[in-house]
Structure formats: structure tokens, C-alpha cells
Amino acid sequence: MTAKPRTPRTSEAAIALLERYAKLDGQLLLIRGAREAAIAAATTAADTESLPIVAEMDLLRDALEPWWRKNAAELTRGKRKSIALGGCTIGTKLGKDTLSLKGDDFDAAAAALQAARWGKPYISIKVSVDKTAALKAIDGPHAARLAELGFSRKPGADAFFVTPIAQAGAVDEPRS
């Protein structure tokens, strides 16, 4: 770890720190680029090796499913839904129930439920303040009404930043 630099007293001293900052950022970009390249290469290699294995496992599963459905009762003696066999657990499990709607028009169904006095517990409505619209309206015709409700404009605070300037021919990447 390097020693904490002193706060510069002159512009020249600040420029020296800024130049060091820009140089370190360039080194960091190269390191991150190398890391991303290594990750991409490892992912590609793993995907290339995995693809035929996954494809064969899918074929084996597809071949085993009809066999299981035919022989499950005998193998489990009708008491279980799965068993350990050949280094695997094989069986069936009940899937999660889902809501079905004749015609699949959930928007129309929501409108019908909203209109029905008894249907309110079965719909969801999310109401929230549109902060962007309200901020724009702070200086508009509803300014007084918004102020009565407690809305006001909060000025943004100055935030210190240092951003290296990209040099021609230098490695660059989007920064978050």
C-alpha cells in the first residue's frame, strides 16, 4: 500500500497528482481488460466442452422418462415418487400450480375484477409519485398545490470527481 499523498498546495503539485491518477487509471483499464478477456476465454472454453455433455444428458433424460413412467410403480412399490438408482435420483415431482384463464386475457379479467365489488382483493394496483413529473411541475401551474402537500425542489449538491481524459490510441472502456 502506498502512503497517503499530501494535499497539494500549488497547481503544479495538483497537476502531478492528477497525472499520476490518470496513469493509474490507464493501468487499471489494462488489468480489467485482461481480466474480461480471460473470463470470456474461460467461458467460451467451458461452453465448448459443456455443450456435447449437456446435449447427451438431454438425450439420456428423454430416453429415460418413458421408461420411468412405465416402471415407476414397480420400482417404488407405489409408495414413493422417486428412488436412487444407478448413481442418480430418478422420479417425478408435482409442479407448482399456476393460474389459468380461459382466453388468456388477464387485462380484461383485471378490469372485470376491478369493477366487481368482491373482486378487489384479487387485483393489484401500485400507486407512486412520479418524481420526474412532479419535479418539472414544481415551477408550473400546480406549484402552490404541490408546495401545500410538502413538495419542493432540493438542489443537487456539488460532487467532487476526477475523470481521466482518454488519450488518442489509449485503451478505453465504459465506466460505471
Z-matrix of the N, CA and C atoms (Angstrom, degrees):
N
C 1 1.449
C 2 1.520 1 109.04
N 3 1.286 2 115.49 1 137.84
C 4 1.457 3 119.83 2 -179.89
C 5 1.519 4 110.70 3 -85.66
N 6 1.310 5 114.11 4 158.51
C 7 1.458 6 119.97 5 179.32
C 8 1.520 7 109.90 6 -71.07
N 9 1.301 8 116.26 7 148.50
C 10 1.460 9 121.15 8 179.03
C 11 1.523 10 108.40 9 -67.25
N 12 1.335 11 116.60 10 126.69
C 13 1.470 12 117.88 11 179.88
C 14 1.527 13 110.68 12 -72.51
N 15 1.313 14 113.89 13 154.49
C 16 1.460 15 119.21 14 178.03
C 17 1.527 16 109.49 15 -79.04
N 18 1.304 17 115.46 16 152.30
C 19 1.461 18 120.54 17 175.38
C 20 1.524 19 107.63 18 -64.78
N 21 1.342 20 116.52 19 126.87
C 22 1.469 21 118.38 20 -177.39
C 23 1.531 22 111.79 21 -65.77
N 24 1.342 23 114.51 22 147.47
C 25 1.463 24 119.98 23 178.69
C 26 1.521 25 111.30 24 -104.61
N 27 1.329 26 115.92 25 -16.09
C 28 1.465 27 119.87 26 -178.69
C 29 1.514 28 109.42 27 -129.14
N 30 1.311 29 115.93 28 162.35
C 31 1.465 30 120.93 29 176.35
C 32 1.520 31 110.55 30 -62.53
N 33 1.323 32 117.13 31 -37.07
C 34 1.465 33 120.54 32 179.71
C 35 1.524 34 110.65 33 -62.65
N 36 1.315 35 116.40 34 -41.68
C 37 1.469 36 120.28 35 178.87
C 38 1.527 37 110.40 36 -67.03
N 39 1.347 38 117.43 37 -38.64
C 40 1.461 39 120.95 38 177.69
C 41 1.518 40 110.00 39 -65.96
N 42 1.330 41 117.31 40 -40.32
C 43 1.463 42 120.94 41 178.89
C 44 1.523 43 110.22 42 -61.99
N 45 1.318 44 117.10 43 -39.80
C 46 1.470 45 120.52 44 178.26
C 47 1.530 46 110.43 45 -61.72
N 48 1.337 47 117.55 46 -41.86
C 49 1.466 48 120.61 47 178.28
C 50 1.528 49 110.80 48 -67.01
N 51 1.321 50 117.34 49 -41.06
C 52 1.465 51 121.15 50 179.03
C 53 1.523 52 111.30 51 -64.26
N 54 1.328 53 117.05 52 -39.83
C 55 1.467 54 120.18 53 177.27
C 56 1.520 55 110.59 54 -63.69
N 57 1.318 56 117.05 55 -40.20
C 58 1.472 57 121.23 56 176.99
C 59 1.528 58 110.08 57 -64.30
N 60 1.329 59 116.60 58 -41.55
C 61 1.463 60 121.83 59 178.52
C 62 1.526 61 110.12 60 -60.10
N 63 1.324 62 117.23 61 -46.58
C 64 1.465 63 121.55 62 179.76
C 65 1.526 64 111.23 63 -63.25
N 66 1.336 65 116.70 64 -39.25
C 67 1.463 66 120.76 65 178.91
C 68 1.535 67 110.57 66 -65.50
N 69 1.326 68 117.21 67 -43.32
C 70 1.463 69 121.30 68 178.00
C 71 1.530 70 110.73 69 -63.60
N 72 1.337 71 116.32 70 -39.20
C 73 1.461 72 119.36 71 178.28
C 74 1.532 73 110.18 72 -62.33
N 75 1.317 74 117.75 73 -40.03
C 76 1.458 75 120.68 74 176.97
C 77 1.520 76 111.92 75 -62.16
N 78 1.326 77 117.01 76 -41.67
C 79 1.459 78 120.66 77 176.95
C 80 1.530 79 110.39 78 -63.70
N 81 1.327 80 115.97 79 -41.79
C 82 1.459 81 120.41 80 179.45
C 83 1.524 82 111.14 81 -63.36
N 84 1.324 83 117.31 82 -40.01
C 85 1.461 84 120.82 83 177.52
C 86 1.525 85 111.32 84 -61.64
N 87 1.320 86 116.78 85 -41.55
C 88 1.467 87 120.36 86 178.18
C 89 1.524 88 111.15 87 -64.42
N 90 1.326 89 116.89 88 -42.39
C 91 1.469 90 121.11 89 179.28
C 92 1.519 91 109.87 90 -63.95
N 93 1.325 92 117.38 91 -46.05
C 94 1.466 93 120.52 92 179.31
C 95 1.517 94 111.25 93 -64.15
N 96 1.320 95 116.95 94 -39.22
C 97 1.462 96 120.10 95 177.49
C 98 1.520 97 111.40 96 -62.27
N 99 1.331 98 116.70 97 -42.72
C 100 1.464 99 120.88 98 178.07
C 101 1.519 100 110.66 99 -64.21
N 102 1.342 101 116.67 100 -40.54
C 103 1.460 102 120.44 101 178.39
C 104 1.523 103 110.28 102 -62.64
N 105 1.316 104 117.58 103 -47.49
C 106 1.463 105 120.91 104 -179.71
C 107 1.526 106 111.27 105 -61.83
N 108 1.327 107 116.58 106 -39.25
C 109 1.472 108 120.01 107 178.04
C 110 1.527 109 110.55 108 -65.17
N 111 1.335 110 116.64 109 -40.91
C 112 1.467 111 120.40 110 179.12
C 113 1.522 112 110.87 111 -66.19
N 114 1.339 113 116.68 112 -41.31
C 115 1.464 114 120.28 113 178.54
C 116 1.519 115 110.15 114 -64.16
N 117 1.330 116 116.37 115 -44.31
C 118 1.470 117 120.09 116 -179.95
C 119 1.525 118 110.58 117 -62.46
N 120 1.327 119 117.15 118 -41.37
C 121 1.468 120 120.58 119 179.46
C 122 1.528 121 110.27 120 -65.58
N 123 1.333 122 117.14 121 -42.41
C 124 1.466 123 120.49 122 179.56
C 125 1.526 124 110.64 123 -65.43
N 126 1.318 125 117.24 124 -40.53
C 127 1.463 126 120.94 125 178.76
C 128 1.521 127 110.80 126 -64.35
N 129 1.319 128 116.54 127 -44.17
C 130 1.461 129 120.33 128 178.86
C 131 1.520 130 111.08 129 -62.37
N 132 1.337 131 116.91 130 -43.81
C 133 1.462 132 120.36 131 179.52
C 134 1.532 133 110.78 132 -63.93
N 135 1.336 134 116.76 133 -43.49
C 136 1.468 135 120.06 134 -179.95
C 137 1.531 136 110.64 135 -65.38
N 138 1.329 137 117.05 136 -41.54
C 139 1.464 138 120.22 137 178.46
C 140 1.527 139 111.23 138 -63.72
N 141 1.322 140 116.58 139 -41.53
C 142 1.462 141 120.93 140 179.74
C 143 1.524 142 111.22 141 -62.63
N 144 1.337 143 116.71 142 -42.52
C 145 1.462 144 120.80 143 179.07
C 146 1.529 145 111.67 144 -72.95
N 147 1.331 146 117.61 145 -34.07
C 148 1.458 147 121.95 146 -176.11
C 149 1.514 148 113.67 147 -76.39
N 150 1.315 149 117.51 148 -33.46
C 151 1.456 150 121.42 149 -172.21
C 152 1.529 151 113.75 150 -53.48
N 153 1.331 152 120.11 151 -51.46
C 154 1.471 153 118.09 152 179.69
C 155 1.530 154 112.88 153 -66.83
N 156 1.324 155 117.42 154 -30.40
C 157 1.466 156 120.43 155 178.88
C 158 1.521 157 109.94 156 -68.17
N 159 1.325 158 116.65 157 -46.90
C 160 1.461 159 120.91 158 179.15
C 161 1.524 160 110.17 159 -62.69
N 162 1.320 161 117.02 160 -40.96
C 163 1.468 162 120.63 161 179.25
C 164 1.527 163 110.65 162 -61.97
N 165 1.336 164 117.53 163 -43.18
C 166 1.460 165 120.09 164 179.23
C 167 1.529 166 111.54 165 -67.64
N 168 1.336 167 116.66 166 -38.84
C 169 1.468 168 119.64 167 178.06
C 170 1.532 169 110.51 168 -62.67
N 171 1.325 170 117.19 169 -38.57
C 172 1.471 171 120.61 170 177.12
C 173 1.527 172 110.69 171 -63.17
N 174 1.333 173 117.11 172 -41.46
C 175 1.467 174 120.84 173 178.61
C 176 1.527 175 110.81 174 -63.90
N 177 1.332 176 116.07 175 -43.47
C 178 1.468 177 120.03 176 179.34
C 179 1.529 178 111.20 177 -63.37
N 180 1.331 179 116.43 178 -43.55
C 181 1.463 180 120.50 179 178.20
C 182 1.516 181 110.83 180 -60.86
N 183 1.330 182 116.51 181 -45.16
C 184 1.466 183 120.49 182 179.74
C 185 1.531 184 111.49 183 -62.27
N 186 1.343 185 117.14 184 -33.80
C 187 1.462 186 120.68 185 178.79
C 188 1.534 187 110.99 186 -75.39
N 189 1.337 188 117.43 187 -33.45
C 190 1.460 189 121.15 188 -177.21
C 191 1.524 190 113.54 189 -77.54
N 192 1.334 191 117.80 190 -29.72
C 193 1.462 192 119.47 191 -174.50
C 194 1.523 193 113.13 192 -58.48
N 195 1.336 194 120.63 193 -49.87
C 196 1.468 195 117.97 194 179.17
C 197 1.534 196 112.41 195 -64.68
N 198 1.330 197 117.18 196 -34.53
C 199 1.465 198 120.12 197 177.15
C 200 1.525 199 109.28 198 -62.08
N 201 1.331 200 117.28 199 -45.26
C 202 1.450 201 121.01 200 -179.17
C 203 1.526 202 111.06 201 -61.67
N 204 1.314 203 116.99 202 -47.33
C 205 1.470 204 120.41 203 -177.70
C 206 1.540 205 110.68 204 -59.80
N 207 1.335 206 116.07 205 -33.68
C 208 1.467 207 120.19 206 179.83
C 209 1.530 208 111.93 207 -76.53
N 210 1.324 209 117.70 208 -34.38
C 211 1.468 210 121.64 209 -171.65
C 212 1.523 211 115.18 210 -110.18
N 213 1.306 212 119.39 211 -1.56
C 214 1.465 213 122.40 212 -174.35
C 215 1.520 214 112.72 213 -59.41
N 216 1.311 215 117.86 214 -45.05
C 217 1.470 216 120.43 215 -176.66
C 218 1.520 217 111.18 216 -60.65
N 219 1.326 218 115.86 217 -42.02
C 220 1.470 219 119.53 218 -179.92
C 221 1.531 220 110.63 219 -68.66
N 222 1.343 221 117.00 220 -43.85
C 223 1.459 222 120.97 221 -177.27
C 224 1.530 223 112.33 222 -67.30
N 225 1.305 224 117.20 223 -35.12
C 226 1.472 225 120.85 224 -177.61
C 227 1.521 226 112.24 225 -98.63
N 228 1.334 227 116.36 226 -0.84
C 229 1.459 228 123.36 227 -175.57
C 230 1.535 229 110.56 228 55.16
N 231 1.329 230 115.30 229 28.08
C 232 1.457 231 121.64 230 177.49
C 233 1.511 232 114.89 231 69.64
N 234 1.333 233 117.72 232 10.78
C 235 1.463 234 120.65 233 -174.83
C 236 1.525 235 113.39 234 -104.65
N 237 1.315 236 117.49 235 -14.28
C 238 1.468 237 120.44 236 -175.76
C 239 1.515 238 109.65 237 -136.10
N 240 1.324 239 115.24 238 166.98
C 241 1.464 240 120.44 239 177.18
C 242 1.531 241 111.34 240 -103.21
N 243 1.344 242 116.69 241 -8.68
C 244 1.463 243 119.91 242 -179.68
C 245 1.514 244 109.75 243 -153.68
N 246 1.338 245 114.77 244 160.97
C 247 1.470 246 120.69 245 176.21
C 248 1.518 247 109.02 246 -145.54
N 249 1.330 248 115.85 247 162.93
C 250 1.460 249 121.75 248 172.15
C 251 1.520 250 107.03 249 -89.78
N 252 1.317 251 116.35 250 128.08
C 253 1.462 252 120.78 251 -176.62
C 254 1.523 253 108.68 252 -155.30
N 255 1.329 254 116.24 253 128.85
C 256 1.463 255 120.65 254 175.68
C 257 1.511 256 114.58 255 58.77
N 258 1.328 257 117.02 256 34.00
C 259 1.464 258 120.11 257 178.34
C 260 1.518 259 113.75 258 81.51
N 261 1.310 260 116.61 259 10.83
C 262 1.470 261 121.29 260 -179.86
C 263 1.520 262 109.52 261 -135.76
N 264 1.305 263 115.58 262 160.18
C 265 1.451 264 120.62 263 166.69
C 266 1.510 265 105.47 264 -99.90
N 267 1.304 266 116.51 265 127.76
C 268 1.456 267 121.55 266 -178.54
C 269 1.519 268 107.73 267 -125.31
N 270 1.307 269 116.90 268 141.20
C 271 1.451 270 119.29 269 179.73
C 272 1.515 271 112.05 270 167.25
N 273 1.301 272 114.44 271 -162.38
C 274 1.452 273 121.75 272 177.59
C 275 1.513 274 108.30 273 -128.56
N 276 1.302 275 115.89 274 157.16
C 277 1.457 276 120.40 275 173.11
C 278 1.519 277 107.39 276 -142.28
N 279 1.299 278 114.30 277 149.13
C 280 1.448 279 120.54 278 -177.80
C 281 1.516 280 108.95 279 -74.18
N 282 1.325 281 115.90 280 126.11
C 283 1.454 282 120.64 281 177.83
C 284 1.514 283 111.62 282 -72.30
N 285 1.304 284 115.77 283 164.93
C 286 1.455 285 122.66 284 -179.51
C 287 1.522 286 109.57 285 -73.81
N 288 1.333 287 117.18 286 136.54
C 289 1.459 288 120.97 287 176.77
C 290 1.522 289 110.07 288 -64.53
N 291 1.325 290 116.14 289 144.22
C 292 1.453 291 121.87 290 175.16
C 293 1.515 292 108.35 291 -128.10
N 294 1.301 293 116.51 292 158.50
C 295 1.451 294 121.65 293 -179.26
C 296 1.526 295 109.17 294 -85.13
N 297 1.321 296 115.40 295 130.27
C 298 1.454 297 122.12 296 178.83
C 299 1.516 298 108.10 297 -112.20
N 300 1.328 299 116.57 298 148.84
C 301 1.458 300 121.69 299 179.13
C 302 1.517 301 108.20 300 -140.56
N 303 1.310 302 116.02 301 124.70
C 304 1.461 303 120.94 302 178.30
C 305 1.524 304 108.25 303 -58.46
N 306 1.301 305 116.78 304 123.51
C 307 1.455 306 121.78 305 -179.20
C 308 1.520 307 113.93 306 89.00
N 309 1.318 308 118.02 307 -14.13
C 310 1.466 309 123.92 308 177.38
C 311 1.523 310 114.90 309 56.78
N 312 1.326 311 119.71 310 22.65
C 313 1.465 312 121.17 311 178.13
C 314 1.528 313 109.13 312 -95.53
N 315 1.328 314 115.83 313 80.62
C 316 1.456 315 121.30 314 -177.42
C 317 1.534 316 112.17 315 -68.00
N 318 1.333 317 117.54 316 -27.45
C 319 1.466 318 119.47 317 177.76
C 320 1.523 319 110.56 318 -65.75
N 321 1.320 320 116.56 319 -45.09
C 322 1.471 321 120.33 320 177.94
C 323 1.528 322 110.32 321 -65.20
N 324 1.320 323 116.60 322 -39.01
C 325 1.460 324 120.31 323 178.76
C 326 1.526 325 110.77 324 -64.47
N 327 1.335 326 116.89 325 -38.91
C 328 1.467 327 120.30 326 178.31
C 329 1.526 328 110.21 327 -63.91
N 330 1.322 329 116.45 328 -41.34
C 331 1.468 330 120.00 329 177.98
C 332 1.528 331 110.58 330 -63.63
N 333 1.322 332 117.01 331 -41.13
C 334 1.469 333 120.53 332 178.83
C 335 1.524 334 110.95 333 -65.73
N 336 1.322 335 117.26 334 -41.00
C 337 1.465 336 120.85 335 178.18
C 338 1.528 337 111.00 336 -66.30
N 339 1.325 338 116.22 337 -37.31
C 340 1.454 339 119.78 338 179.87
C 341 1.531 340 110.63 339 -65.71
N 342 1.319 341 116.49 340 -36.31
C 343 1.460 342 120.89 341 -179.86
C 344 1.532 343 111.99 342 -74.42
N 345 1.322 344 116.79 343 -27.00
C 346 1.471 345 120.38 344 -178.75
C 347 1.525 346 109.67 345 -81.09
N 348 1.318 347 116.11 346 132.18
C 349 1.461 348 120.93 347 -179.16
C 350 1.535 349 111.24 348 -57.65
N 351 1.305 350 118.13 349 -38.95
C 352 1.464 351 123.59 350 -178.17
C 353 1.533 352 112.72 351 -80.83
N 354 1.342 353 118.64 352 -10.38
C 355 1.467 354 121.65 353 -172.65
C 356 1.509 355 115.84 354 -88.01
N 357 1.321 356 117.69 355 -8.78
C 358 1.477 357 120.81 356 -175.04
C 359 1.541 358 113.76 357 -56.12
N 360 1.342 359 119.83 358 -39.03
C 361 1.472 360 118.27 359 -179.60
C 362 1.532 361 113.67 360 -66.82
N 363 1.320 362 117.15 361 -12.22
C 364 1.466 363 120.26 362 -174.62
C 365 1.523 364 113.42 363 -102.65
N 366 1.330 365 117.34 364 8.22
C 367 1.463 366 120.26 365 176.44
C 368 1.522 367 108.18 366 -124.39
N 369 1.307 368 115.59 367 157.67
C 370 1.460 369 119.66 368 176.34
C 371 1.524 370 108.33 369 -125.40
N 372 1.307 371 114.18 370 137.50
C 373 1.460 372 121.38 371 178.25
C 374 1.516 373 106.41 372 -133.96
N 375 1.314 374 115.37 373 125.14
C 376 1.457 375 119.57 374 179.29
C 377 1.518 376 108.18 375 -107.78
N 378 1.319 377 116.06 376 120.89
C 379 1.452 378 122.16 377 178.46
C 380 1.518 379 107.06 378 -113.48
N 381 1.339 380 116.38 379 130.13
C 382 1.454 381 120.32 380 178.20
C 383 1.521 382 109.29 381 -147.44
N 384 1.308 383 116.37 382 162.39
C 385 1.458 384 121.57 383 178.88
C 386 1.519 385 108.54 384 -75.43
N 387 1.323 386 115.91 385 129.20
C 388 1.461 387 120.93 386 172.62
C 389 1.525 388 105.86 387 -82.39
N 390 1.321 389 116.57 388 94.12
C 391 1.459 390 121.86 389 -172.52
C 392 1.523 391 112.47 390 -62.42
N 393 1.327 392 117.56 391 -36.94
C 394 1.461 393 120.65 392 179.61
C 395 1.519 394 110.68 393 -64.70
N 396 1.325 395 116.66 394 -46.90
C 397 1.470 396 120.58 395 179.62
C 398 1.524 397 110.73 396 -65.35
N 399 1.328 398 118.15 397 -42.21
C 400 1.454 399 121.10 398 -179.45
C 401 1.522 400 111.26 399 -64.81
N 402 1.329 401 117.48 400 -39.50
C 403 1.462 402 120.86 401 178.50
C 404 1.525 403 110.57 402 -63.31
N 405 1.331 404 116.92 403 -41.34
C 406 1.465 405 120.34 404 177.68
C 407 1.525 406 110.76 405 -64.06
N 408 1.328 407 117.16 406 -34.53
C 409 1.457 408 121.88 407 -176.33
C 410 1.529 409 112.64 408 -80.37
N 411 1.323 410 118.76 409 -11.31
C 412 1.467 411 121.67 410 -179.13
C 413 1.523 412 111.11 411 -54.44
N 414 1.330 413 117.71 412 -34.18
C 415 1.460 414 121.92 413 -179.60
C 416 1.522 415 111.97 414 -101.98
N 417 1.320 416 118.11 415 10.05
C 418 1.460 417 121.87 416 -175.89
C 419 1.517 418 113.15 417 -100.64
N 420 1.318 419 115.50 418 -162.27
C 421 1.462 420 120.23 419 -175.86
C 422 1.535 421 114.46 420 -66.19
N 423 1.309 422 118.30 421 -19.57
C 424 1.462 423 120.53 422 178.99
C 425 1.527 424 112.35 423 -99.85
N 426 1.309 425 117.14 424 16.36
C 427 1.467 426 121.52 425 -176.14
C 428 1.526 427 111.79 426 -56.03
N 429 1.311 428 117.36 427 -46.41
C 430 1.466 429 120.54 428 -177.67
C 431 1.527 430 111.30 429 -65.57
N 432 1.316 431 116.89 430 -42.34
C 433 1.467 432 120.57 431 179.94
C 434 1.525 433 111.30 432 -65.48
N 435 1.334 434 116.19 433 -40.26
C 436 1.469 435 119.81 434 177.58
C 437 1.526 436 110.19 435 -64.98
N 438 1.327 437 116.52 436 -39.83
C 439 1.469 438 120.58 437 178.84
C 440 1.528 439 110.39 438 -63.42
N 441 1.342 440 117.42 439 -38.74
C 442 1.468 441 120.93 440 177.94
C 443 1.529 442 111.37 441 -60.07
N 444 1.332 443 115.35 442 -33.06
C 445 1.470 444 119.91 443 179.24
C 446 1.532 445 112.32 444 -82.71
N 447 1.340 446 115.68 445 -3.90
C 448 1.459 447 119.47 446 176.95
C 449 1.517 448 115.20 447 101.79
N 450 1.320 449 118.05 448 2.86
C 451 1.457 450 120.60 449 -179.86
C 452 1.524 451 110.21 450 -80.00
N 453 1.323 452 115.56 451 141.97
C 454 1.463 453 121.32 452 174.70
C 455 1.522 454 108.51 453 -154.21
N 456 1.313 455 114.86 454 167.55
C 457 1.469 456 120.50 455 177.92
C 458 1.524 457 108.43 456 -89.00
N 459 1.313 458 116.44 457 126.05
C 460 1.460 459 121.92 458 176.34
C 461 1.525 460 106.50 459 -104.69
N 462 1.334 461 117.47 460 112.51
C 463 1.462 462 119.00 461 -177.61
C 464 1.526 463 112.02 462 -63.37
N 465 1.313 464 115.05 463 144.61
C 466 1.457 465 119.80 464 176.34
C 467 1.516 466 110.36 465 -67.02
N 468 1.315 467 116.90 466 146.74
C 469 1.462 468 121.88 467 179.41
C 470 1.512 469 109.79 468 -92.11
N 471 1.312 470 116.06 469 149.93
C 472 1.452 471 119.94 470 174.83
C 473 1.523 472 108.95 471 -66.17
N 474 1.307 473 115.89 472 132.00
C 475 1.458 474 121.04 473 178.22
C 476 1.522 475 108.08 474 -119.48
N 477 1.294 476 116.09 475 126.04
C 478 1.454 477 120.46 476 179.27
C 479 1.516 478 109.81 477 -70.26
N 480 1.322 479 117.07 478 141.66
C 481 1.455 480 120.65 479 176.35
C 482 1.512 481 110.12 480 -147.20
N 483 1.311 482 115.28 481 156.73
C 484 1.455 483 123.47 482 169.78
C 485 1.513 484 105.29 483 -135.46
N 486 1.319 485 116.90 484 121.19
C 487 1.452 486 121.72 485 179.40
C 488 1.522 487 108.60 486 -126.91
N 489 1.312 488 117.46 487 118.51
C 490 1.460 489 118.95 488 176.78
C 491 1.523 490 110.61 489 -61.93
N 492 1.303 491 116.07 490 143.43
C 493 1.458 492 121.54 491 177.84
C 494 1.522 493 107.41 492 -89.15
N 495 1.328 494 115.64 493 128.91
C 496 1.465 495 120.06 494 -179.54
C 497 1.519 496 109.26 495 -65.63
N 498 1.308 497 115.87 496 131.57
C 499 1.454 498 121.67 497 178.74
C 500 1.526 499 109.31 498 -96.73
N 501 1.306 500 117.04 499 150.76
C 502 1.462 501 120.94 500 178.55
C 503 1.521 502 109.14 501 -58.41
N 504 1.341 503 116.05 502 130.22
C 505 1.449 504 120.74 503 178.31
C 506 1.521 505 114.21 504 81.08
N 507 1.323 506 117.39 505 1.33
C 508 1.465 507 120.06 506 -178.28
C 509 1.536 508 109.01 507 -87.37
N 510 1.331 509 115.74 508 154.03
C 511 1.455 510 121.40 509 176.09
C 512 1.516 511 107.04 510 -68.94
N 513 1.326 512 116.22 511 135.40
C 514 1.468 513 119.10 512 -179.71
C 515 1.520 514 108.32 513 -141.35
N 516 1.314 515 116.86 514 151.72
C 517 1.464 516 122.71 515 176.78
C 518 1.525 517 107.39 516 -150.07
N 519 1.322 518 117.46 517 156.40
C 520 1.463 519 119.22 518 176.62
C 521 1.516 520 110.03 519 -62.97
N 522 1.290 521 116.44 520 142.35
C 523 1.470 522 120.53 521 -179.47
C 524 1.513 523 108.70 522 -115.28
N 525 1.310 524 114.64 523 143.97
C 526 1.465 525 118.57 524 178.61
C 527 1.491 526 110.15 525 -97.48
